[in-house]
Amino acid sequence: QVQLVESGGGLVQAGGSLRLSCAASGRTFSSNTMGWFRQAPGKEREFVAGISWSGGSTYYADSLRGRFTISRDNAKSTVYLQMNSLKPEDTAVYYCAADSFAYRALVRTARYDYWGQGTQVTVSS
């Protein structure tokens, strides 16, 4: 059974940092693009960041570039999202996702078919 399990969420003050982790089990995603999404209360799920299978290419939502950094460790089957200078508007449930297509050339074209259960991030003002 394929599982993506997020961790690292929590409550943080504005200006603080958090690092989210996403551990894959059941199969390896070392050949697949991985991504992070988020959904705030009353809003649609939005793309945050994606990373190529090798880790050599990344893609970010324009509004988040510079504050968030996605990375991966294929040996650990884990993807990370480092979030700095957090703002109250970053409050959301953050989801990890995996592209079902291997060795995709362009991160921004990934189709995410596997999803984690999400981890809550709350930023207080």
Secondary structure, 3 states (H helix, E strand, C coil): CCEEEEECCEEEECCCCEEEEEEEECCCCCCEEEEEEEECCCCCCEEEEEECCCCCCEEECCCCECCEEEEEEHHHCEEEEEECCCCHHHCEEEEEEEEEEECCCCHHHCCEEEECCCEEEEEEC
